[in-house]
Amino acid sequence: MNSAEVDAYLNRLGVAHPAWPTVDVLREMHVRHLQTVPFENLSIHLGEEIVLEEKRLLDKLVGARRGGFCYELNGAFGLLLAALGYEVTLLAGRVYDGDGRLGIPYDHLALRVRTVDGGEWLADVGFGAHSHFPLALEARGEQEDPAGVFRIVEAGPDAAGVRGGYRVPEAADLDVVMNGRPEYRLETRPRVLGDFVAGAWWQSTSPSSHFTQSLVCSRVTEDGGRITLSGRTFKTTGPGGARDERHLTTDEEVLTAYRERFGIELERVPVVRKG
């Protein structure tokens, strides 16, 4: 990223250019990213190509002021953090389903971030409803966050009986747990953005992917709650958990919600693609 691209990205987040890549700055940028850049899968249903390359990611998130899913959001955020002097490593994850089964390899992309003031942090602005702030990657106790209570623990064997980091304990896979439920399993081996192309393709084309089955656009609100537009249903979740939802009946209402609540300008209402 060049200096103009960095400034444009920070301007979108509403964050001043930091003097040093510290953990406090990382925390501020992390929550501001969640508040300003929506988690959304609209490209899949608008027939837009998803390309995991630096220029295309910045064109979409910064130039077009859109959002994306994990590969795009954490991919772009990782580029920004690296440009600001953070040591950033891309990590591959597999997401747990409701029955506790692990998804495909390269199911998720998250970031390991090292700051100048010490420690390694799990930064993840691309999982939807997840931690508002980075998690201490090396801590094994409970970590309180506005979104819930998190733990990062060494993972056991997978369904095939394979244990990550076999004979190399420091490379063991890690389970990220939210409110007692495992969310995803992380490999600690470094990856590059191109490694995730097949996972992004599967998520955006397979009829088995939940991203192809429904529409979602969601972001954290400034008070710590969340707003979500799923198709024509607009949902509001307060910071205390209170929920409200309403059905948007006209295309104009839907387009207005995308524009005014998520900052996304669309020419037509996206609909779930069939087949």
Disulfide bonds with the S-S distance in Angstrom:
none
